Amino acid sequence: MATEKCVLNVDLADVWDQPDRKRGEILRTLAWGDSVDVTERTPTHLGVKCTRSVTLPDGSVLNEEVTGYIVPPASSGVAPSDVVIPRSQNKVLRVNFIDVQQGDAAVIETPKGKTILVDGGENQLFARYLAGRFRKTTAAKPKVFDCIVVTHGDADHFSGLPKILDSESNSEPRKRLFAATKRVFHNGLVKRPSTRNGKRVTDKELLGPTTTTADGLFLTGLESDLLAVDDADMNREFVKWKETLAAWSQRAPIEFRRLEYGDTTAFDWINEQDLRIEVLGPITHTVAGKPALRFLGEPPKGPRLSHEVLDTSPVGFSGTSASHTINGHSIVLRVVYGGFSYLLTGDLNDEA
């Protein structure tokens, strides 16, 4: 029979190395929504191809393709034909949060197969994970992500993304991922170099042009197209990210978009029933006709036992803090699927 592209349609299913459960060994356990190629159908079992993770002697993890059998026990009352459904009928929203040690990295895969990366850590761990998950890519046939969301411009949330491009030259094919992306969404803040002429730059100058109003200090130089920003206005991490985006843009056009609360059309391209992504932050202000983000200060030290949970007054916050500002203006997303929802908040803080 021709190979069928399917997903698991039960909670869990073991993949055996032979169709006889009594004499076989389990190769791996699949979970609801996992992809599986069906190569054989019989009244008692399915012949399948899938991947499993194998730990090598050096501690690294390798994803390898295995051939096996799904053999539902008679006591389950489940027929082999009911264990899987075609991928076109998939209704599982997959969200994986990856251990990148420092910072965040996540993969969202919609029921129809659209893939969104949210942040990328600061090291090669995310790139290694993605190379194992999206295998057999080449420069001619890269994995094209539908969107990459960088919640904010701290290194531990996006410096791992250029490692994806670096992986293309890895001496081990299994660690390579050739990629591109259709969209890059971000909060509009770009970190400047921390020194100028050998002297340290003040926090007020680290995030671009500012304007002082009666309501405080605001950042008014919010960016959209990261490829249009001059290298001199970027720190090393941002320059590396820009170089990566420039390389990817040669493979597929990239839509750059600065997100803010109230943007109701950013994720219209998902276009899948019962699934939507809402943008809840950052919250911008209008200053001199331009969108702007408030420059945040340092929080008061010590426990804030008397602070009301819903109190939005700036009492107790002082000065200007670039780190608290870029964290506080993280992109905040609410992912809603049917009756389920969750928040992705970047490094949102109390100051925001």
N, C-alpha and C positions, 0 to 999 in steps of 0.2 A: 504494500500500500504506500501511497505518497505520504511523506511526513506532514503531520498536522501541527500547526502552531497553536498551542493551547495555554491555558492557565489553570491552576488547581481550583476546584470548586467546592472543596471540603476544608474543614479547619486544618487538618494535618494528614499527611500521607507519607509512609516510609517507602523509600526506593531500595529494592533488594537487588543483590547481584545475580539472582536467578529466580525463576518463577515459582520455585518450591520454597515456601516460607520456612518449613521445618529444617531444611538443610542450608538455607541461605544466610547471608550477612547483610546488615543494613548499610547502604552506602551513604545515605543522607536522608533527612526528613524535610519534606516540602511543606510550606505553609500556604494558607489561602491566598490566592493571587499570584503565587510564584509561577514564572514562565517554565514551560516544559514542552518538548517536542515529542509527539506521540508517533511511534514508528510501527506499532503493532497493536491490534485489538483482538482479544479473544473473550469468551464468556467468563474466564477466571482472572485475567490479568491484562495490563497494558504494558507494552514495550515502550520505553521512554529514553530520551536523552535530556540531560540537565547538567548543571555545574555543581561542584562541591568545593569547599575550601579545605586545603591540605596544609598543615604546618610543616615546614621544612626544618632540617636540623639546625639551621642558623637562626631559627625563630621567625623567619618571614612566612607569610601566608600566600599560597598559590591557589588560584581558582582554576580547576581543571574540568574538562568535559567528561562525563561518565555515561555509560549505557547501562540501563537497569530495568527493573520491573516494578510496577505498582500492583500489589496483590491484596485487594481488600479482604480482611478476614470474613469468614462466613457469618460470624456473629454480628457483624456491623450492619448487615442488611443492605449494604451499598453495592450496587453493581459497578463493575469497572467503567462502563460507559457514562456513569454519573459522576465520576471522580473529577473529570476535566470538562471545560467548555472552550469553545474557540476564543482566541484573544479578542476578537471583534465584539464579543459579548461580555468582556471583563467589566466589573463594576467596583473593583478594588482601587482605592486611592492609597498609594504607597508613600510613606514619609520615613526616611532614614536619617537619623542624626549620627554623624560619624565622629568617633573618638579621634580628635586631632591634637590632644593634649592641652593646647592653649588656644583659646578662642572658640569659634563655632564653625560648623560646616554641615549642611544638610542637603538631601536630594528629595525633591518631590516628583513623583511620577503619577500622572493622571490615569484614569481608567483607559483612556484612548491612546496612552503612550507618550504624551507630551512630557518633557523633562525640564525641571527648573532646578538650578543650583542656587542655594542661599548661603552666601559667604563661602570661605574656603580655608580657614585656619591660616597658619603662618609657615608651615613646613610641607614636606612632600607626602605626608600621610594621606591627604585627601586625593592627591593625584594618583597615588598607588591604589587606593580604594576604587577610584573611577576606572583605572586601567583594567582592574580585575572584573569589574561589573560590565563595562562596555568593551568587549574584546574584539580582536580582529579588525581594528581600524587601520587605515593607511592615509597618506597624504591625499590620495585621490578619492578615498571614501572615509572622510572623518566622521566622528560622532558630532552631529550638530545639535547643540542644546537649544531648546526653545527660548530660554531666558536665563540670565545670571543676575541675581539680585545681590548687590553688595550693600548691606544694611548701613555701614558707615566705614570711613576710611582709616580705621586702625589696622596696623599690620597683622594682628592676630585674627583678623576677620577676612582679609583678602590677599595677603602676600603668598598664600599657598596656591592661588589660582595660576600665577605665572609658572609654577612648577609643572602644570599640565603641559605647557609648551616645551619646557625643558625635558620632559620625559620622552619626547620624540626621538632624542638621540641616545637614549639609554641602551647600553650594550645588551641588555636582556629584553627580548621582544615582549615578554609578558608584562613588563613594566612600562611599556609605551602606550600613550593615548594620543592619537591625532584628533584634534577637536576644532570646533568653531561654535559660534553662537549667533542666534538671530537677534537677540536683544540683550542690552545691559541696562539695568535699572539701578539708580543710586540716589543719595540724598543731596547731591549738588555741592558738597564740601570737599575741597581738595587741599591736602596738607602741603604747606610750603616747606622749603629747606629750613632746618632748625638753626643754621648759622649763616651769617652774611659777613664777608670780609673778615673772617676769623672770629667774629663776635656772635654770641648767642642772640637769637631773635626773640623778642618778647611774645608772650602768648597772644596778645592782641593782633600781632602781625602774622601769625601762623596759619590762618585760615582764609586769607584774602581780604579784599576791600571791606571796610566797615563804615557805618554812618551812625553818628550819635543823634538821638532825638530826645524829646522830653520823656519818652518812655524807656530810655536806656540805649545800650549799644547793640547794633544789629549788623549782621553779615549780609552784605548786599551784592557780593560777587559770585552768586551761585552759578555753577556750571551745569551744562547739559551734555554736550558732545565732548567726551574726554579726549578724543583725538585732536581736538582743536585747541587744547590748553598747551601753552608753551612749556617746554621742559624746565625752564628756569623757574616756573611757578609750581613745580612739583618736587616733593622729596624723593629719595631714591626708590622707595617702595612704589610710589605712584608712577614714576618714570618706567619702572620695570613692568608694571601693569599696562601702561600705555603701549609699550613695545609689544606686549603679548596681544593686545587688542588690534594693533596695526597688522600683526601677522595673521591673526584670525580673519580680519576684514578682507584679506586677499582671497579667502576661501568662500566667504559668504558675507553679504552686506549686513551691517550691524545697526540696529535702531537703538540710539542712546536716549534715555529718558530720565529726567529728574522727577522723583516721586514726592508727593506731599499729600497731607490729609485733604480729602475732597476730590482726589483724582479717581473718578468713577469709570474710566475707560481703559486704564493701563492694561488690564488683564482680559479685555473683551475677546482677545484672540483664543483664549482657552475654549470657549464656546462648547462646553459640555454640560449636559443636564445635571441639575442639582449641585454643581460645583462652581464656586465663585471665590475670588480673592479680593478682599477689601483693603484699601490703604488707609490706615488710621494715624500715621505719623510719617515724617515730622509735620508739625503745625507751623505754617509760615505766616508772616505779616507782610503788609505792603508798606514799603518805605520809599518815598520819592518815586512812586510808580513802579517799583521793582519788587519782586518777591524777596523776602529777607527772613533770616533766622536769628532769633535773639541770641546774643552772646551770653553764655551762662557763667556763673561765678562758682567759687568754692563753697561747698556746703559747710554748715557749722560743725565743729568737732564734737565728738562724744555722742552718747545716745540722745535721740530726739524724742523723749518720752512725752513731751507736751504738745508735739506736732499733730494736728488733726490729719487724718488720712486724706480727706478731700480738700484740705486747705491749699489753695494755689498761690498764696501770697509769697513774695520772694524774701520775706523776713528771715534773716540769719545767713543768707547767701551774700558773699562779698567778692569784690575784685573781678578778674576775668580769668577763666580757665579754659584753655583750648581743649584739653582732654575731656573735661566734663561737658563741654559744648558739643564736641563731635560725637560723644557717646549719647548725650541726651537727645540729639536730633537723629538718632537711628531710625531707619525705616521700620515701621511697625505694620505687620500684615496680619489680617484675620482670614484664615482659610476656613471656608464653610462648605461642608459636603453633606447634603441631606440634613439630618438632625444633629450632626456632629460639627464642632468647630474648635479651633485652637489658635493661639497667638504665636507669632514669631516677632520677638521684640528687640533683637540685636543686643545692645548694651544700654537700653533705656534706663534712665536714672531718676532720682527724686527731683533733681533740679529742673528737669523738663516738665 
